[in-house]
Amino acid sequence: MADATLFNLSPNHPMADKLAKEMGMTMGRYEIREFPDGETYLRVLEAVEQQPTVIFCDLYQPNAQFFPLISFAENLKELGARDVCLVTPYLPYMRQDKRFQSGESITSQHFAHHLSIAFDGLITVDPHLHRYPTLDCVYDLKGEVCTAQEAITHFLKEHPEDMILIGPDEESEQWVSAIAQSAERPFQILTKERTGDYSVSVSQPELSKYKGFRPVLVDDIISSGRTMLRTIEHLPKNDMGKPLVIGVHGIFAYDAYSTLKEVAEVHTCNSIVHETNSLDLTPIIAKRLTQYLNELTQA
Protein backbone atom coordinates (compact mmCIF):
# COMPACT_ATOMS: atom_id res chain seq x y z
CA MET A 1 0.00 0.00 0.00
CA ALA A 2 1.25 3.48 -0.83
CA ASP A 3 2.32 5.55 2.19
CA ALA A 4 -0.36 8.17 2.69
CA THR A 5 -0.95 11.04 5.08
CA LEU A 6 -4.37 11.40 6.68
CA PHE A 7 -5.64 14.86 7.55
CA ASN A 8 -8.55 14.87 9.99
CA LEU A 9 -10.80 17.88 9.44
CA SER A 10 -13.37 16.52 11.91
CA PRO A 11 -11.53 16.17 15.24
CA ASN A 12 -14.78 15.48 17.10
CA HIS A 13 -15.42 12.35 15.02
CA PRO A 14 -13.55 9.32 16.47
CA MET A 15 -13.41 7.40 13.19
CA ALA A 16 -10.39 9.21 11.72
CA ASP A 17 -8.07 8.20 14.55
CA LYS A 18 -9.35 4.62 14.40
CA LEU A 19 -8.85 4.56 10.65
CA ALA A 20 -5.27 5.85 10.89
CA LYS A 21 -4.43 3.33 13.62
CA GLU A 22 -5.96 0.38 11.77
CA MET A 23 -4.16 1.25 8.53
CA GLY A 24 -0.89 2.51 10.01
CA MET A 25 -1.28 5.91 8.40
CA THR A 26 0.46 9.10 9.49
CA MET A 27 -1.84 11.79 10.88
CA GLY A 28 -1.06 15.03 9.09
CA ARG A 29 -0.52 18.24 11.02
CA TYR A 30 -2.20 21.46 9.95
CA GLU A 31 -3.31 24.80 11.30
CA ILE A 32 -6.79 26.19 10.88
CA ARG A 33 -8.37 29.29 12.39
CA GLU A 34 -10.67 32.13 11.55
CA PHE A 35 -9.68 35.71 10.87
CA PRO A 36 -11.68 38.40 12.72
CA ASP A 37 -13.88 38.81 9.63
CA GLY A 38 -14.83 35.12 9.67
CA GLU A 39 -12.65 34.06 6.75
CA THR A 40 -10.66 30.84 7.12
CA TYR A 41 -6.88 30.56 7.51
CA LEU A 42 -5.37 27.18 6.56
CA ARG A 43 -1.79 25.95 6.65
CA VAL A 44 -0.52 22.42 5.95
CA LEU A 45 2.41 21.49 8.20
CA GLU A 46 3.47 18.32 6.39
CA ALA A 47 5.52 17.73 3.23
CA VAL A 48 3.06 16.18 0.77
CA GLU A 49 4.87 16.48 -2.55
CA GLN A 50 4.35 13.33 -4.64
CA GLN A 51 2.52 11.70 -1.72
CA PRO A 52 -1.04 10.31 -1.64
CA THR A 53 -3.16 12.28 0.81
CA VAL A 54 -6.48 11.52 2.47
CA ILE A 55 -8.82 14.03 4.05
CA PHE A 56 -11.34 12.70 6.56
CA CYS A 57 -14.30 15.03 6.95
CA ASP A 58 -17.66 14.43 8.59
CA LEU A 59 -19.96 16.21 6.15
CA TYR A 60 -23.09 16.01 8.30
CA GLN A 61 -24.47 19.59 8.28
CA PRO A 62 -22.00 20.44 5.53
CA ASN A 63 -22.48 24.10 4.73
CA ALA A 64 -20.07 25.58 7.28
CA GLN A 65 -17.44 22.93 6.49
CA PHE A 66 -17.65 23.10 2.73
CA PHE A 67 -15.30 25.95 1.82
CA PRO A 68 -12.52 24.99 4.29
CA LEU A 69 -12.69 21.44 2.90
CA ILE A 70 -12.45 22.58 -0.72
CA SER A 71 -9.63 25.01 0.07
CA PHE A 72 -7.71 22.34 1.99
CA ALA A 73 -7.92 19.93 -0.93
CA GLU A 74 -6.88 22.58 -3.46
CA ASN A 75 -3.94 23.54 -1.24
CA LEU A 76 -2.73 19.94 -1.07
CA LYS A 77 -2.75 19.78 -4.86
CA GLU A 78 -0.85 23.07 -5.11
CA LEU A 79 1.73 21.69 -2.66
CA GLY A 80 2.31 18.76 -5.03
CA ALA A 81 0.24 15.95 -3.49
CA ARG A 82 0.04 13.01 -5.88
CA ASP A 83 -3.59 12.24 -5.10
CA VAL A 84 -6.19 13.80 -2.81
CA CYS A 85 -8.95 11.48 -1.61
CA LEU A 86 -11.92 12.47 0.53
CA VAL A 87 -13.27 10.00 3.09
CA THR A 88 -16.69 11.04 4.36
CA PRO A 89 -18.89 8.34 5.92
CA TYR A 90 -22.01 10.39 5.19
CA LEU A 91 -22.37 12.11 1.82
CA PRO A 92 -24.90 14.98 1.93
CA TYR A 93 -26.90 16.64 -0.83
CA MET A 94 -27.83 13.36 -2.50
CA ARG A 95 -31.60 13.47 -2.00
CA GLN A 96 -32.15 16.68 -3.98
CA ASP A 97 -31.77 14.88 -7.29
CA LYS A 98 -34.66 16.27 -9.33
CA ARG A 99 -36.25 19.62 -10.15
CA PHE A 100 -39.76 19.06 -8.79
CA GLN A 101 -40.82 22.69 -9.28
CA SER A 102 -39.67 25.31 -11.74
CA GLY A 103 -36.57 27.16 -10.56
CA GLU A 104 -35.44 24.64 -7.94
CA SER A 105 -31.73 23.88 -7.61
CA ILE A 106 -30.64 20.29 -8.16
CA THR A 107 -28.11 20.74 -5.38
CA SER A 108 -26.81 17.18 -5.56
CA GLN A 109 -25.26 18.02 -8.94
CA HIS A 110 -23.83 21.35 -7.79
CA PHE A 111 -22.28 19.83 -4.65
CA ALA A 112 -20.82 16.99 -6.72
CA HIS A 113 -19.41 19.43 -9.28
CA HIS A 114 -17.29 21.29 -6.71
CA LEU A 115 -16.09 18.16 -4.90
CA SER A 116 -15.13 16.61 -8.24
CA ILE A 117 -12.92 19.59 -9.06
CA ALA A 118 -11.16 19.59 -5.69
CA PHE A 119 -10.67 15.84 -5.19
CA ASP A 120 -9.29 12.90 -7.15
CA GLY A 121 -11.21 10.29 -5.18
CA LEU A 122 -14.15 9.90 -2.81
CA ILE A 123 -14.96 7.09 -0.38
CA THR A 124 -18.34 7.11 1.32
CA VAL A 125 -20.95 4.76 2.78
CA ASP A 126 -24.38 4.03 1.30
CA PRO A 127 -25.09 7.39 -0.34
CA HIS A 128 -28.75 7.96 -1.11
CA LEU A 129 -28.73 6.74 -4.70
CA HIS A 130 -32.32 7.02 -5.86
CA ARG A 131 -32.53 8.61 -9.30
CA TYR A 132 -28.77 8.19 -9.75
CA PRO A 133 -28.04 4.48 -10.33
CA THR A 134 -24.35 4.97 -9.42
CA LEU A 135 -22.17 7.67 -7.88
CA ASP A 136 -20.43 8.09 -11.25
CA CYS A 137 -23.66 9.50 -12.67
CA VAL A 138 -23.18 12.68 -10.66
CA TYR A 139 -19.52 12.69 -9.53
CA ASP A 140 -16.63 13.15 -11.95
CA LEU A 141 -13.92 11.52 -9.83
CA LYS A 142 -13.01 8.04 -8.64
CA GLY A 143 -16.02 7.34 -6.45
CA GLU A 144 -15.86 4.37 -4.10
CA VAL A 145 -19.07 3.31 -2.34
CA CYS A 146 -18.93 1.14 0.77
CA THR A 147 -22.01 -0.52 2.18
CA ALA A 148 -23.06 -1.02 5.78
CA GLN A 149 -24.62 -4.38 4.94
CA GLU A 150 -21.79 -6.37 6.52
CA ALA A 151 -21.95 -4.38 9.77
CA ILE A 152 -25.73 -4.70 9.99
CA THR A 153 -25.63 -8.42 9.21
CA HIS A 154 -23.02 -8.98 11.92
CA PHE A 155 -25.13 -7.02 14.40
CA LEU A 156 -28.24 -9.06 13.63
CA LYS A 157 -26.40 -12.37 13.93
CA GLU A 158 -25.49 -11.39 17.48
CA HIS A 159 -29.24 -11.44 18.27
CA PRO A 160 -30.44 -15.06 18.08
CA GLU A 161 -34.16 -14.28 18.46
CA ASP A 162 -36.66 -14.67 15.61
CA MET A 163 -36.76 -11.49 13.53
CA ILE A 164 -38.55 -10.13 10.47
CA LEU A 165 -36.77 -7.36 8.54
CA ILE A 166 -38.95 -4.56 7.21
CA GLY A 167 -37.88 -2.08 4.53
CA PRO A 168 -40.03 1.07 4.53
CA ASP A 169 -40.12 1.62 0.75
CA GLU A 170 -39.12 0.25 -2.63
CA GLU A 171 -35.78 2.09 -2.53
CA SER A 172 -34.67 -0.07 0.38
CA GLU A 173 -35.51 -3.42 -1.24
CA GLN A 174 -32.16 -4.19 -2.85
CA TRP A 175 -30.03 -3.87 0.23
CA VAL A 176 -32.63 -4.94 2.85
CA SER A 177 -33.11 -8.17 0.90
CA ALA A 178 -29.33 -8.68 0.80
CA ILE A 179 -29.05 -8.18 4.57
CA ALA A 180 -31.97 -10.55 5.17
CA GLN A 181 -30.36 -13.21 3.01
CA SER A 182 -26.99 -12.89 4.74
CA ALA A 183 -28.55 -12.86 8.20
CA GLU A 184 -30.92 -15.67 7.22
CA ARG A 185 -34.04 -13.74 8.24
CA PRO A 186 -37.35 -13.17 6.38
CA PHE A 187 -38.15 -9.67 5.12
CA GLN A 188 -40.91 -7.51 3.72
CA ILE A 189 -40.76 -4.28 1.69
CA LEU A 190 -43.49 -1.68 2.18
CA THR A 191 -44.58 1.21 -0.01
CA LYS A 192 -44.29 4.81 1.09
CA GLU A 193 -45.81 8.09 -0.02
CA ARG A 194 -44.26 11.35 1.16
CA THR A 195 -46.31 14.53 0.85
CA GLY A 196 -44.04 16.77 2.95
CA ASP A 197 -40.96 16.76 5.18
CA TYR A 198 -43.05 15.49 8.09
CA SER A 199 -45.99 13.95 6.23
CA VAL A 200 -45.53 10.29 5.31
CA SER A 201 -47.86 7.34 4.76
CA VAL A 202 -46.63 3.73 4.78
CA SER A 203 -48.43 0.59 3.63
CA GLN A 204 -49.63 -2.05 6.06
CA PRO A 205 -47.24 -5.03 6.42
CA GLU A 206 -48.57 -8.59 6.32
CA LEU A 207 -47.33 -10.13 9.56
CA SER A 208 -49.91 -12.77 10.49
CA LYS A 209 -47.40 -15.63 10.11
CA TYR A 210 -44.71 -13.84 12.12
CA LYS A 211 -46.36 -13.77 15.55
CA GLY A 212 -43.70 -13.63 18.22
CA PHE A 213 -41.05 -12.33 15.80
CA ARG A 214 -39.23 -9.13 16.54
CA PRO A 215 -39.69 -6.52 13.79
CA VAL A 216 -36.45 -4.93 12.55
CA LEU A 217 -36.94 -1.71 10.59
CA VAL A 218 -33.94 -0.92 8.40
CA ASP A 219 -33.30 2.24 6.39
CA ASP A 220 -30.32 4.15 5.06
CA ILE A 221 -31.25 7.56 6.51
CA ILE A 222 -33.31 8.39 9.60
CA SER A 223 -34.06 12.08 9.34
CA SER A 224 -37.47 13.16 10.60
CA GLY A 225 -38.14 9.62 11.84
CA ARG A 226 -41.70 9.78 10.51
CA THR A 227 -41.25 6.83 8.14
CA MET A 228 -40.19 4.60 11.03
CA LEU A 229 -42.96 5.91 13.30
CA ARG A 230 -45.68 5.34 10.69
CA THR A 231 -44.39 1.78 10.16
CA ILE A 232 -44.31 1.05 13.89
CA GLU A 233 -47.93 2.22 14.16
CA HIS A 234 -48.90 -0.67 11.84
CA LEU A 235 -47.22 -3.32 13.97
CA PRO A 236 -49.33 -5.51 16.26
CA LYS A 237 -48.92 -4.36 19.86
CA ASN A 238 -49.01 -7.74 21.58
CA ASP A 239 -47.96 -10.31 19.00
CA MET A 240 -44.44 -9.05 18.28
CA GLY A 241 -41.36 -8.03 20.25
CA LYS A 242 -40.28 -4.42 20.75
CA PRO A 243 -39.31 -2.99 17.35
CA LEU A 244 -35.62 -2.66 16.56
CA VAL A 245 -34.76 0.31 14.34
CA ILE A 246 -31.45 0.32 12.45
CA GLY A 247 -30.27 3.28 10.40
CA VAL A 248 -27.03 3.68 8.48
CA HIS A 249 -27.07 7.47 8.85
CA GLY A 250 -28.81 8.80 11.95
CA ILE A 251 -29.63 12.46 11.30
CA PHE A 252 -32.48 12.59 13.87
CA ALA A 253 -33.81 16.06 13.05
CA TYR A 254 -35.66 17.91 15.80
CA ASP A 255 -37.52 15.42 18.05
CA ALA A 256 -36.95 12.34 15.88
CA TYR A 257 -34.76 10.42 18.33
CA SER A 258 -36.66 11.30 21.51
CA THR A 259 -39.90 10.18 19.84
CA LEU A 260 -38.47 7.00 18.33
CA LYS A 261 -36.77 5.75 21.49
CA GLU A 262 -40.09 5.78 23.30
CA VAL A 263 -41.43 3.04 21.02
CA ALA A 264 -38.35 1.21 19.70
CA GLU A 265 -34.76 0.23 20.37
CA VAL A 266 -32.64 2.40 18.07
CA HIS A 267 -29.19 1.64 16.65
CA THR A 268 -27.15 3.41 13.99
CA CYS A 269 -23.81 3.14 12.24
CA ASN A 270 -21.11 5.59 13.26
CA SER A 271 -21.18 7.61 10.05
CA ILE A 272 -22.74 10.49 12.02
CA VAL A 273 -21.73 10.77 15.67
CA HIS A 274 -24.72 9.99 17.93
CA GLU A 275 -25.42 8.12 21.16
CA THR A 276 -27.08 5.34 19.11
CA ASN A 277 -23.82 4.42 17.32
CA SER A 278 -23.56 0.65 17.81
CA LEU A 279 -22.30 -0.44 14.39
CA ASP A 280 -18.71 0.41 13.46
CA LEU A 281 -18.01 1.23 9.82
CA THR A 282 -14.26 1.73 10.31
CA PRO A 283 -13.18 -1.75 9.11
CA ILE A 284 -15.37 -1.46 6.00
CA ILE A 285 -13.96 1.95 5.08
CA ALA A 286 -10.40 0.84 5.89
CA LYS A 287 -10.72 -2.09 3.49
CA ARG A 288 -11.93 0.13 0.65
CA LEU A 289 -9.31 2.82 1.34
CA THR A 290 -6.57 0.15 1.32
CA GLN A 291 -7.77 -0.98 -2.11
CA TYR A 292 -7.80 2.63 -3.33
CA LEU A 293 -4.21 3.26 -2.16
CA ASN A 294 -3.00 -0.08 -3.52
CA GLU A 295 -4.33 0.87 -6.95
CA LEU A 296 -2.32 4.11 -6.75
CA THR A 297 0.83 2.08 -6.11
CA GLN A 298 0.14 -0.11 -9.14
CA ALA A 299 -0.69 2.82 -11.43
C-alpha positions in Angstrom: 0.0 0.0 0.0 1.3 3.5 -0.8 2.3 5.5 2.2 -0.4 8.2 2.7 -1.0 11.0 5.1 -4.4 11.4 6.7 -5.6 14.9 7.6 -8.5 14.9 10.0 -10.8 17.9 9.4 -13.4 16.5 11.9 -11.5 16.2 15.2 -14.8 15.5 17.1 -15.4 12.4 15.0 -13.5 9.3 16.5 -13.4 7.4 13.2 -10.4 9.2 11.7 -8.1 8.2 14.6 -9.3 4.6 14.4 -8.8 4.6 10.6 -5.3 5.8 10.9 -4.4 3.3 13.6 -6.0 0.4 11.8 -4.2 1.3 8.5 -0.9 2.5 10.0 -1.3 5.9 8.4 0.5 9.1 9.5 -1.8 11.8 10.9 -1.1 15.0 9.1 -0.5 18.2 11.0 -2.2 21.5 9.9 -3.3 24.8 11.3 -6.8 26.2 10.9 -8.4 29.3 12.4 -10.7 32.1 11.6 -9.7 35.7 10.9 -11.7 38.4 12.7 -13.9 38.8 9.6 -14.8 35.1 9.7 -12.7 34.1 6.7 -10.7 30.8 7.1 -6.9 30.6 7.5 -5.4 27.2 6.6 -1.8 26.0 6.6 -0.5 22.4 6.0 2.4 21.5 8.2 3.5 18.3 6.4 5.5 17.7 3.2 3.1 16.2 0.8 4.9 16.5 -2.5 4.3 13.3 -4.6 2.5 11.7 -1.7 -1.0 10.3 -1.6 -3.2 12.3 0.8 -6.5 11.5 2.5 -8.8 14.0 4.1 -11.3 12.7 6.6 -14.3 15.0 7.0 -17.7 14.4 8.6 -20.0 16.2 6.2 -23.1 16.0 8.3 -24.5 19.6 8.3 -22.0 20.4 5.5 -22.5 24.1 4.7 -20.1 25.6 7.3 -17.4 22.9 6.5 -17.6 23.1 2.7 -15.3 26.0 1.8 -12.5 25.0 4.3 -12.7 21.4 2.9 -12.5 22.6 -0.7 -9.6 25.0 0.1 -7.7 22.3 2.0 -7.9 19.9 -0.9 -6.9 22.6 -3.5 -3.9 23.5 -1.2 -2.7 19.9 -1.1 -2.7 19.8 -4.9 -0.8 23.1 -5.1 1.7 21.7 -2.7 2.3 18.8 -5.0 0.2 15.9 -3.5 0.0 13.0 -5.9 -3.6 12.2 -5.1 -6.2 13.8 -2.8 -8.9 11.5 -1.6 -11.9 12.5 0.5 -13.3 10.0 3.1 -16.7 11.0 4.4 -18.9 8.3 5.9 -22.0 10.4 5.2 -22.4 12.1 1.8 -24.9 15.0 1.9 -26.9 16.6 -0.8 -27.8 13.4 -2.5 -31.6 13.5 -2.0 -32.2 16.7 -4.0 -31.8 14.9 -7.3 -34.7 16.3 -9.3 -36.2 19.6 -10.1 -39.8 19.1 -8.8 -40.8 22.7 -9.3 -39.7 25.3 -11.7 -36.6 27.2 -10.6 -35.4 24.6 -7.9 -31.7 23.9 -7.6 -30.6 20.3 -8.2 -28.1 20.7 -5.4 -26.8 17.2 -5.6 -25.3 18.0 -8.9 -23.8 21.4 -7.8 -22.3 19.8 -4.7 -20.8 17.0 -6.7 -19.4 19.4 -9.3 -17.3 21.3 -6.7 -16.1 18.2 -4.9 -15.1 16.6 -8.2 -12.9 19.6 -9.1 -11.2 19.6 -5.7 -10.7 15.8 -5.2 -9.3 12.9 -7.1 -11.2 10.3 -5.2 -14.1 9.9 -2.8 -15.0 7.1 -0.4 -18.3 7.1 1.3 -20.9 4.8 2.8 -24.4 4.0 1.3 -25.1 7.4 -0.3 -28.7 8.0 -1.1 -28.7 6.7 -4.7 -32.3 7.0 -5.9 -32.5 8.6 -9.3 -28.8 8.2 -9.8 -28.0 4.5 -10.3 -24.4 5.0 -9.4 -22.2 7.7 -7.9 -20.4 8.1 -11.2 -23.7 9.5 -12.7 -23.2 12.7 -10.7 -19.5 12.7 -9.5 -16.6 13.2 -12.0 -13.9 11.5 -9.8 -13.0 8.0 -8.6 -16.0 7.3 -6.5 -15.9 4.4 -4.1 -19.1 3.3 -2.3 -18.9 1.1 0.8 -22.0 -0.5 2.2 -23.1 -1.0 5.8 -24.6 -4.4 4.9 -21.8 -6.4 6.5 -21.9 -4.4 9.8 -25.7 -4.7 10.0 -25.6 -8.4 9.2 -23.0 -9.0 11.9 -25.1 -7.0 14.4 -28.2 -9.1 13.6 -26.4 -12.4 13.9 -25.5 -11.4 17.5 -29.2 -11.4 18.3 -30.4 -15.1 18.1 -34.2 -14.3 18.5 -36.7 -14.7 15.6 -36.8 -11.5 13.5 -38.5 -10.1 10.5 -36.8 -7.4 8.5 -38.9 -4.6 7.2 -37.9 -2.1 4.5 -40.0 1.1 4.5 -40.1 1.6 0.8 -39.1 0.3 -2.6 -35.8 2.1 -2.5 -34.7 -0.1 0.4 -35.5 -3.4 -1.2 -32.2 -4.2 -2.9 -30.0 -3.9 0.2 -32.6 -4.9 2.8 -33.1 -8.2 0.9 -29.3 -8.7 0.8 -29.1 -8.2 4.6 -32.0 -10.5 5.2 -30.4 -13.2 3.0 -27.0 -12.9 4.7 -28.5 -12.9 8.2 -30.9 -15.7 7.2 -34.0 -13.7 8.2 -37.3 -13.2 6.4 -38.2 -9.7 5.1 -40.9 -7.5 3.7 -40.8 -4.3 1.7 -43.5 -1.7 2.2 -44.6 1.2 0.0 -44.3 4.8 1.1 -45.8 8.1 0.0 -44.3 11.4 1.2 -46.3 14.5 0.8 -44.0 16.8 2.9 -41.0 16.8 5.2 -43.1 15.5 8.1 -46.0 13.9 6.2 -45.5 10.3 5.3 -47.9 7.3 4.8 -46.6 3.7 4.8 -48.4 0.6 3.6 -49.6 -2.1 6.1 -47.2 -5.0 6.4 -48.6 -8.6 6.3 -47.3 -10.1 9.6 -49.9 -12.8 10.5 -47.4 -15.6 10.1 -44.7 -13.8 12.1 -46.4 -13.8 15.6 -43.7 -13.6 18.2 -41.1 -12.3 15.8 -39.2 -9.1 16.5 -39.7 -6.5 13.8 -36.5 -4.9 12.6 -36.9 -1.7 10.6 -33.9 -0.9 8.4 -33.3 2.2 6.4 -30.3 4.2 5.1 -31.3 7.6 6.5 -33.3 8.4 9.6 -34.1 12.1 9.3 -37.5 13.2 10.6 -38.1 9.6 11.8 -41.7 9.8 10.5 -41.3 6.8 8.1 -40.2 4.6 11.0 -43.0 5.9 13.3 -45.7 5.3 10.7 -44.4 1.8 10.2 -44.3 1.1 13.9 -47.9 2.2 14.2 -48.9 -0.7 11.8 -47.2 -3.3 14.0 -49.3 -5.5 16.3 -48.9 -4.4 19.9 -49.0 -7.7 21.6 -48.0 -10.3 19.0 -44.4 -9.1 18.3 -41.4 -8.0 20.3 -40.3 -4.4 20.8 -39.3 -3.0 17.3 -35.6 -2.7 16.6 -34.8 0.3 14.3 -31.5 0.3 12.4 -30.3 3.3 10.4 -27.0 3.7 8.5 -27.1 7.5 8.8 -28.8 8.8 11.9 -29.6 12.5 11.3 -32.5 12.6 13.9 -33.8 16.1 13.0 -35.7 17.9 15.8 -37.5 15.4 18.0 -36.9 12.3 15.9 -34.8 10.4 18.3 -36.7 11.3 21.5 -39.9 10.2 19.8 -38.5 7.0 18.3 -36.8 5.8 21.5 -40.1 5.8 23.3 -41.4 3.0 21.0 -38.3 1.2 19.7 -34.8 0.2 20.4 -32.6 2.4 18.1 -29.2 1.6 16.7 -27.1 3.4 14.0 -23.8 3.1 12.2 -21.1 5.6 13.3 -21.2 7.6 10.0 -22.7 10.5 12.0 -21.7 10.8 15.7 -24.7 10.0 17.9 -25.4 8.1 21.2 -27.1 5.3 19.1 -23.8 4.4 17.3 -23.6 0.7 17.8 -22.3 -0.4 14.4 -18.7 0.4 13.5 -18.0 1.2 9.8 -14.3 1.7 10.3 -13.2 -1.8 9.1 -15.4 -1.5 6.0 -14.0 2.0 5.1 -10.4 0.8 5.9 -10.7 -2.1 3.5 -11.9 0.1 0.6 -9.3 2.8 1.3 -6.6 0.2 1.3 -7.8 -1.0 -2.1 -7.8 2.6 -3.3 -4.2 3.3 -2.2 -3.0 -0.1 -3.5 -4.3 0.9 -7.0 -2.3 4.1 -6.7 0.8 2.1 -6.1 0.1 -0.1 -9.1 -0.7 2.8 -11.4 
